[in-house]
Amino acid sequence: APQLEESGGGSVQAGGSLRLSCAASTSTYCMAWFRQASGNRREGVAVIDSDGIISYTDSVKGRFTISQDNASNTLYLQMNSLKSEDTAMYYCAADLSRCGTLYPQNFAYWGQGTQVTISS
């Protein structure tokens, strides 16, 4: 089973940028970013499959960019124009056999998360 480790979280002011990374111990078929704000359900942010097909949730389109380096099994999330509502714990998720829609139940493997805090 792949092990996932996120990094790159932190605290920035609104309008700023952060780049999250997720190192996977093995190659995967599908990888995604989710986030969970305090008191809220975990929500999908962006997903990318091994062919590079990408999907974003509407609230981050035009601001966030998901990418991957297949050679190093690393997933990235470039986050620009950050807003206070982007504050959350961000999780990397992966699946070995399919790339479903951005619902947590579609992903078998999860990292521990990295905190992103945006101050206004």
JOQUI-V754725 format. One record per helix or strand of 2 or more residues. SS is the DSSP state (a for helix, b for strand). FROM is the first residue (numbers start at 1). TO is the last residue. If there is no record, write none. Layout:
ss->SS from->FROM to->TO
ss->SS from->FROM to->TO
//
This chain:
ss->b from->4 to->7
ss->b from->10 to->13
ss->b from->18 to->24
ss->b from->30 to->36
ss->b from->43 to->49
ss->b from->54 to->56
ss->a from->58 to->60
ss->b from->64 to->69
ss->b from->74 to->79
ss->a from->84 to->86
ss->b from->88 to->95
ss->a from->104 to->106
ss->b from->109 to->110
ss->b from->114 to->119
//
